[in-house]
Amino acid sequence: MTATITNPITTGRPVARTVQASVPVCDALTQITTLAWRALIKMSRNPEQLVDVTAMPVLFTVMFGLMFGGPSPAALPTTCRPSSRASSP
């Protein structure tokens, strides 16, 4: 039995490529629309996913808002905070 030794330079290794800093806007929009179209086709075959995508975020927002009593006063801007003074008639 004989063994064949190949030269590592001639193995057909791809040439090192430079990595771009970002994807061009046109390519990004093409990829976004492609993924959105595939998701819509998938939802047309399985309508239960439409409920998952639309109803579940609304349900969780309402549920956690009721459980924890809404946003904390520190998270609100100063113009939206309720006043601590009692209003007198």
N, CA, C and O atoms as a GROMACS GRO file, in nm:
protein
  356
    1MET      N    1   0.084  -0.116   0.000
    1MET     CA    2   0.000   0.000   0.000
    1MET      C    3   0.090   0.123   0.000
    1MET      O    4   0.186   0.131   0.076
    2THR      N    5   0.057   0.217  -0.085
    2THR     CA    6   0.138   0.338  -0.091
    2THR      C    7   0.056   0.456  -0.045
    2THR      O    8  -0.066   0.459  -0.063
    3ALA      N    9   0.119   0.551   0.012
    3ALA     CA   10   0.054   0.672   0.060
    3ALA      C   11   0.091   0.788  -0.032
    3ALA      O   12   0.206   0.801  -0.075
    4THR      N   13  -0.008   0.868  -0.060
    4THR     CA   14   0.017   0.984  -0.144
    4THR      C   15   0.021   1.108  -0.056
    4THR      O   16  -0.071   1.134   0.022
    5ILE      N   17   0.126   1.183  -0.069
    5ILE     CA   18   0.140   1.305   0.008
    5ILE      C   19   0.117   1.422  -0.088
    5ILE      O   20   0.182   1.433  -0.192
    6THR      N   21   0.025   1.507  -0.050
    6THR     CA   22  -0.004   1.623  -0.136
    6THR      C   23   0.064   1.746  -0.078
    6THR      O   24   0.082   1.759   0.043
    7ASN      N   25   0.101   1.833  -0.166
    7ASN     CA   26   0.163   1.958  -0.125
    7ASN      C   27   0.053   2.051  -0.074
    7ASN      O   28  -0.047   2.069  -0.145
    8PRO      N   29   0.066   2.111   0.045
    8PRO     CA   30  -0.041   2.195   0.098
    8PRO      C   31  -0.068   2.318   0.012
    8PRO      O   32  -0.175   2.377   0.022
    9ILE      N   33   0.027   2.359  -0.070
    9ILE     CA   34   0.007   2.476  -0.154
    9ILE      C   35  -0.087   2.444  -0.271
    9ILE      O   36  -0.157   2.534  -0.318
   10THR      N   37  -0.090   2.324  -0.316
   10THR     CA   38  -0.170   2.287  -0.434
   10THR      C   39  -0.300   2.216  -0.399
   10THR      O   40  -0.356   2.148  -0.485
   11THR      N   41  -0.350   2.230  -0.277
   11THR     CA   42  -0.472   2.160  -0.239
   11THR      C   43  -0.599   2.233  -0.282
   11THR      O   44  -0.709   2.184  -0.255
   12GLY      N   45  -0.588   2.345  -0.346
   12GLY     CA   46  -0.707   2.417  -0.390
   12GLY      C   47  -0.771   2.499  -0.282
   12GLY      O   48  -0.892   2.522  -0.284
   13ARG      N   49  -0.694   2.544  -0.188
   13ARG     CA   50  -0.747   2.624  -0.080
   13ARG      C   51  -0.787   2.761  -0.135
   13ARG      O   52  -0.713   2.819  -0.214
   14PRO      N   53  -0.904   2.815  -0.093
   14PRO     CA   54  -0.946   2.944  -0.147
   14PRO      C   55  -0.854   3.057  -0.102
   14PRO      O   56  -0.791   3.051   0.003
   15VAL      N   57  -0.848   3.157  -0.185
   15VAL     CA   58  -0.764   3.272  -0.156
   15VAL      C   59  -0.829   3.353  -0.045
   15VAL      O   60  -0.952   3.364  -0.039
   16ALA      N   61  -0.747   3.408   0.043
   16ALA     CA   62  -0.799   3.489   0.154
   16ALA      C   63  -0.869   3.612   0.097
   16ALA      O   64  -0.813   3.684   0.014
   17ARG      N   65  -0.991   3.637   0.144
   17ARG     CA   66  -1.068   3.752   0.098
   17ARG      C   67  -1.079   3.854   0.209
   17ARG      O   68  -1.075   3.820   0.327
   18THR      N   69  -1.094   3.978   0.171
   18THR     CA   70  -1.113   4.083   0.270
   18THR      C   71  -1.260   4.088   0.309
   18THR      O   72  -1.348   4.061   0.227
   19VAL      N   73  -1.286   4.122   0.432
   19VAL     CA   74  -1.422   4.131   0.483
   19VAL      C   75  -1.466   4.276   0.475
   19VAL      O   76  -1.393   4.367   0.516
   20GLN      N   77  -1.587   4.297   0.421
   20GLN     CA   78  -1.639   4.433   0.411
   20GLN      C   79  -1.681   4.481   0.549
   20GLN      O   80  -1.719   4.402   0.635
   21ALA      N   81  -1.674   4.612   0.568
   21ALA     CA   82  -1.714   4.670   0.695
   21ALA      C   83  -1.866   4.659   0.714
   21ALA      O   84  -1.913   4.638   0.825
   22SER      N   85  -1.942   4.674   0.606
   22SER     CA   86  -2.086   4.663   0.616
   22SER      C   87  -2.143   4.619   0.482
   22SER      O   88  -2.075   4.621   0.380
   23VAL      N   89  -2.269   4.579   0.486
   23VAL     CA   90  -2.337   4.535   0.366
   23VAL      C   91  -2.396   4.659   0.298
   23VAL      O   92  -2.450   4.746   0.367
   24PRO      N   93  -2.388   4.670   0.166
   24PRO     CA   94  -2.451   4.784   0.099
   24PRO      C   95  -2.602   4.787   0.124
   24PRO      O   96  -2.665   4.683   0.142
   25VAL      N   97  -2.657   4.907   0.125
   25VAL     CA   98  -2.799   4.924   0.158
   25VAL      C   99  -2.888   4.848   0.061
   25VAL      O  100  -2.987   4.787   0.102
   26CYS      N  101  -2.855   4.850  -0.067
   26CYS     CA  102  -2.936   4.780  -0.166
   26CYS      C  103  -2.940   4.630  -0.138
   26CYS      O  104  -3.045   4.567  -0.147
   27ASP      N  105  -2.824   4.572  -0.104
   27ASP     CA  106  -2.820   4.429  -0.071
   27ASP      C  107  -2.897   4.398   0.057
   27ASP      O  108  -2.964   4.296   0.066
   28ALA      N  109  -2.887   4.486   0.154
   28ALA     CA  110  -2.958   4.465   0.280
   28ALA      C  111  -3.109   4.467   0.257
   28ALA      O  112  -3.181   4.384   0.312
   29LEU      N  113  -3.157   4.563   0.177
   29LEU     CA  114  -3.301   4.569   0.149
   29LEU      C  115  -3.348   4.447   0.070
   29LEU      O  116  -3.459   4.397   0.092
   30THR      N  117  -3.266   4.399  -0.021
   30THR     CA  118  -3.301   4.278  -0.096
   30THR      C  119  -3.312   4.158  -0.003
   30THR      O  120  -3.406   4.079  -0.014
   31GLN      N  121  -3.218   4.146   0.089
   31GLN     CA  122  -3.221   4.034   0.183
   31GLN      C  123  -3.341   4.043   0.276
   31GLN      O  124  -3.402   3.942   0.309
   32ILE      N  125  -3.375   4.165   0.320
   32ILE     CA  126  -3.490   4.184   0.410
   32ILE      C  127  -3.619   4.146   0.339
   32ILE      O  128  -3.703   4.075   0.395
   33THR      N  129  -3.636   4.193   0.216
   33THR     CA  130  -3.759   4.160   0.144
   33THR      C  131  -3.769   4.012   0.112
   33THR      O  132  -3.878   3.955   0.112
   34THR      N  133  -3.655   3.949   0.085
   34THR     CA  134  -3.657   3.805   0.059
   34THR      C  135  -3.701   3.728   0.183
   34THR      O  136  -3.784   3.638   0.174
   35LEU      N  137  -3.645   3.764   0.298
   35LEU     CA  138  -3.683   3.695   0.422
   35LEU      C  139  -3.829   3.722   0.458
   35LEU      O  140  -3.899   3.632   0.506
   36ALA      N  141  -3.876   3.845   0.436
   36ALA     CA  142  -4.015   3.877   0.466
   36ALA      C  143  -4.108   3.799   0.374
   36ALA      O  144  -4.211   3.749   0.419
   37TRP      N  145  -4.073   3.788   0.246
   37TRP     CA  146  -4.157   3.713   0.152
   37TRP      C  147  -4.163   3.566   0.190
   37TRP      O  148  -4.270   3.506   0.186
   38ARG      N  149  -4.051   3.509   0.228
   38ARG     CA  150  -4.049   3.368   0.269
   38ARG      C  151  -4.134   3.347   0.394
   38ARG      O  152  -4.204   3.246   0.406
   39ALA      N  153  -4.128   3.443   0.487
   39ALA     CA  154  -4.209   3.431   0.608
   39ALA      C  155  -4.358   3.439   0.576
   39ALA      O  156  -4.438   3.366   0.635
   40LEU      N  157  -4.396   3.527   0.482
   40LEU     CA  158  -4.537   3.537   0.444
   40LEU      C  159  -4.586   3.411   0.376
   40LEU      O  160  -4.699   3.367   0.399
   41ILE      N  161  -4.503   3.352   0.292
   41ILE     CA  162  -4.541   3.226   0.227
   41ILE      C  163  -4.558   3.116   0.332
   41ILE      O  164  -4.651   3.036   0.325
   42LYS      N  165  -4.467   3.114   0.428
   42LYS     CA  166  -4.475   3.013   0.534
   42LYS      C  167  -4.601   3.032   0.618
   42LYS      O  168  -4.665   2.935   0.658
   43MET      N  169  -4.637   3.160   0.644
   43MET     CA  170  -4.758   3.186   0.723
   43MET      C  171  -4.884   3.150   0.646
   43MET      O  172  -4.984   3.112   0.706
   44SER      N  173  -4.881   3.162   0.514
   44SER     CA  174  -5.000   3.124   0.438
   44SER      C  175  -5.023   2.974   0.443
   44SER      O  176  -5.137   2.928   0.432
   45ARG      N  177  -4.918   2.898   0.460
   45ARG     CA  178  -4.932   2.753   0.472
   45ARG      C  179  -4.967   2.710   0.613
   45ARG      O  180  -5.028   2.605   0.635
   46ASN      N  181  -4.928   2.793   0.711
   46ASN     CA  182  -4.953   2.761   0.851
   46ASN      C  183  -5.006   2.887   0.920
   46ASN      O  184  -4.928   2.963   0.976
   47PRO      N  185  -5.139   2.911   0.918
   47PRO     CA  186  -5.194   3.035   0.973
   47PRO      C  187  -5.176   3.051   1.123
   47PRO      O  188  -5.192   3.162   1.175
   48GLU      N  189  -5.144   2.945   1.193
   48GLU     CA  190  -5.122   2.957   1.337
   48GLU      C  191  -5.004   3.047   1.368
   48GLU      O  192  -4.999   3.109   1.474
   49GLN      N  193  -4.909   3.056   1.276
   49GLN     CA  194  -4.794   3.143   1.298
   49GLN      C  195  -4.835   3.289   1.297
   49GLN      O  196  -4.770   3.371   1.362
   50LEU      N  197  -4.939   3.323   1.225
   50LEU     CA  198  -4.986   3.462   1.224
   50LEU      C  199  -5.031   3.504   1.363
   50LEU      O  200  -5.009   3.617   1.405
   51VAL      N  201  -5.095   3.412   1.434
   51VAL     CA  202  -5.136   3.440   1.573
   51VAL      C  203  -5.012   3.458   1.660
   51VAL      O  204  -5.009   3.546   1.746
   52ASP      N  205  -4.912   3.374   1.639
   52ASP     CA  206  -4.790   3.385   1.719
   52ASP      C  207  -4.722   3.520   1.699
   52ASP      O  208  -4.670   3.578   1.794
   53VAL      N  209  -4.722   3.567   1.577
   53VAL     CA  210  -4.649   3.690   1.545
   53VAL      C  211  -4.726   3.814   1.587
   53VAL      O  212  -4.665   3.913   1.628
   54THR      N  213  -4.858   3.812   1.578
   54THR     CA  214  -4.935   3.933   1.606
   54THR      C  215  -4.996   3.936   1.746
   54THR      O  216  -4.984   4.037   1.815
   55ALA      N  217  -5.059   3.830   1.788
   55ALA     CA  218  -5.133   3.833   1.914
   55ALA      C  219  -5.045   3.815   2.037
   55ALA      O  220  -5.070   3.876   2.141
   56MET      N  221  -4.945   3.733   2.026
   56MET     CA  222  -4.864   3.703   2.145
   56MET      C  223  -4.790   3.825   2.201
   56MET      O  224  -4.791   3.843   2.323
   57PRO      N  225  -4.727   3.910   2.120
   57PRO     CA  226  -4.663   4.029   2.178
   57PRO      C  227  -4.763   4.122   2.248
   57PRO      O  228  -4.732   4.179   2.353
   58VAL      N  229  -4.882   4.137   2.190
   58VAL     CA  230  -4.983   4.221   2.253
   58VAL      C  231  -5.028   4.158   2.384
   58VAL      O  232  -5.043   4.227   2.485
   59LEU      N  233  -5.049   4.029   2.383
   59LEU     CA  234  -5.092   3.959   2.504
   59LEU      C  235  -4.988   3.971   2.615
   59LEU      O  236  -5.023   3.998   2.730
   60PHE      N  237  -4.862   3.951   2.581
   60PHE     CA  238  -4.757   3.961   2.683
   60PHE      C  239  -4.744   4.103   2.736
   60PHE      O  240  -4.720   4.123   2.856
   61THR      N  241  -4.759   4.204   2.650
   61THR     CA  242  -4.750   4.342   2.696
   61THR      C  243  -4.862   4.373   2.794
   61THR      O  244  -4.837   4.433   2.899
   62VAL      N  245  -4.982   4.334   2.762
   62VAL     CA  246  -5.095   4.358   2.852
   62VAL      C  247  -5.079   4.279   2.981
   62VAL      O  248  -5.102   4.331   3.090
   63MET      N  249  -5.039   4.153   2.969
   63MET     CA  250  -5.027   4.068   3.086
   63MET      C  251  -4.922   4.122   3.185
   63MET      O  252  -4.949   4.132   3.304
   64PHE      N  253  -4.804   4.157   3.134
   64PHE     CA  254  -4.700   4.206   3.225
   64PHE      C  255  -4.732   4.347   3.274
   64PHE      O  256  -4.694   4.384   3.385
   65GLY      N  257  -4.803   4.425   3.194
   65GLY     CA  258  -4.845   4.557   3.241
   65GLY      C  259  -4.941   4.545   3.357
   65GLY      O  260  -4.934   4.623   3.451
   66LEU      N  261  -5.032   4.449   3.351
   66LEU     CA  262  -5.126   4.430   3.461
   66LEU      C  263  -5.060   4.365   3.581
   66LEU      O  264  -5.094   4.396   3.695
   67MET      N  265  -4.966   4.274   3.558
   67MET     CA  266  -4.900   4.206   3.669
   67MET      C  267  -4.813   4.300   3.749
   67MET      O  268  -4.813   4.295   3.872
   68PHE      N  269  -4.737   4.385   3.681
   68PHE     CA  270  -4.640   4.468   3.750
   68PHE      C  271  -4.687   4.612   3.766
   68PHE      O  272  -4.610   4.696   3.813
   69GLY      N  273  -4.808   4.642   3.729
   69GLY     CA  274  -4.864   4.774   3.755
   69GLY      C  275  -4.816   4.884   3.663
   69GLY      O  276  -4.819   5.000   3.702
   70GLY      N  277  -4.773   4.852   3.544
   70GLY     CA  278  -4.732   4.955   3.449
   70GLY      C  279  -4.588   4.996   3.468
   70GLY      O  280  -4.514   4.931   3.544
   71PRO      N  281  -4.546   5.102   3.401
   71PRO     CA  282  -4.406   5.144   3.409
   71PRO      C  283  -4.376   5.209   3.544
   71PRO      O  284  -4.466   5.263   3.609
   72SER      N  285  -4.252   5.204   3.583
   72SER     CA  286  -4.214   5.270   3.708
   72SER      C  287  -4.206   5.420   3.683
   72SER      O  288  -4.176   5.462   3.571
   73PRO      N  289  -4.233   5.501   3.784
   73PRO     CA  290  -4.229   5.646   3.765
   73PRO      C  291  -4.091   5.696   3.722
   73PRO      O  292  -4.081   5.798   3.654
   74ALA      N  293  -3.986   5.628   3.759
   74ALA     CA  294  -3.852   5.671   3.721
   74ALA      C  295  -3.827   5.652   3.572
   74ALA      O  296  -3.741   5.720   3.515
   75ALA      N  297  -3.901   5.563   3.508
   75ALA     CA  298  -3.883   5.537   3.366
   75ALA      C  299  -3.956   5.637   3.279
   75ALA      O  300  -3.929   5.647   3.160
   76LEU      N  301  -4.049   5.712   3.336
   76LEU     CA  302  -4.126   5.808   3.259
   76LEU      C  303  -4.051   5.941   3.248
   76LEU      O  304  -3.976   5.977   3.338
   77PRO      N  305  -4.071   6.013   3.139
   77PRO     CA  306  -4.014   6.148   3.131
   77PRO      C  307  -4.076   6.238   3.236
   77PRO      O  308  -4.185   6.209   3.286
   78THR      N  309  -4.009   6.345   3.270
   78THR     CA  310  -4.058   6.432   3.378
   78THR      C  311  -4.191   6.496   3.345
   78THR      O  312  -4.266   6.529   3.436
   79THR      N  313  -4.222   6.514   3.217
   79THR     CA  314  -4.351   6.575   3.182
   79THR      C  315  -4.467   6.478   3.199
   79THR      O  316  -4.581   6.522   3.211
   80CYS      N  317  -4.440   6.348   3.202
   80CYS     CA  318  -4.546   6.249   3.214
   80CYS      C  319  -4.565   6.196   3.355
   80CYS      O  320  -4.659   6.120   3.381
   81ARG      N  321  -4.478   6.236   3.446
   81ARG     CA  322  -4.489   6.183   3.582
   81ARG      C  323  -4.609   6.244   3.653
   81ARG      O  324  -4.636   6.363   3.640
   82PRO      N  325  -4.680   6.162   3.729
   82PRO     CA  326  -4.791   6.216   3.805
   82PRO      C  327  -4.737   6.303   3.918
   82PRO      O  328  -4.634   6.273   3.978
   83SER      N  329  -4.807   6.410   3.945
   83SER     CA  330  -4.760   6.502   4.050
   83SER      C  331  -4.786   6.441   4.187
   83SER      O  332  -4.886   6.372   4.208
   84SER      N  333  -4.696   6.468   4.279
   84SER     CA  334  -4.712   6.413   4.414
   84SER      C  335  -4.805   6.499   4.496
   84SER      O  336  -4.853   6.456   4.601
   85ARG      N  337  -4.831   6.622   4.450
   85ARG     CA  338  -4.920   6.710   4.522
   85ARG      C  339  -5.064   6.674   4.492
   85ARG      O  340  -5.098   6.641   4.378
   86ALA      N  341  -5.147   6.679   4.592
   86ALA     CA  342  -5.289   6.653   4.574
   86ALA      C  343  -5.353   6.780   4.519
   86ALA      O  344  -5.326   6.890   4.566
   87SER      N  345  -5.436   6.765   4.422
   87SER     CA  346  -5.500   6.884   4.364
   87SER      C  347  -5.613   6.928   4.453
   87SER      O  348  -5.695   6.847   4.497
   88SER      N  349  -5.616   7.058   4.480
   88SER     CA  350  -5.723   7.110   4.565
   88SER      C  351  -5.826   7.181   4.477
   88SER      O  352  -5.789   7.253   4.385
   89PRO      N  353  -5.954   7.161   4.506
   89PRO     CA  354  -6.059   7.222   4.423
   89PRO      C  355  -6.076   7.368   4.446
   89PRO      O  356  -6.161   7.431   4.382
   0.00000   0.00000   0.00000
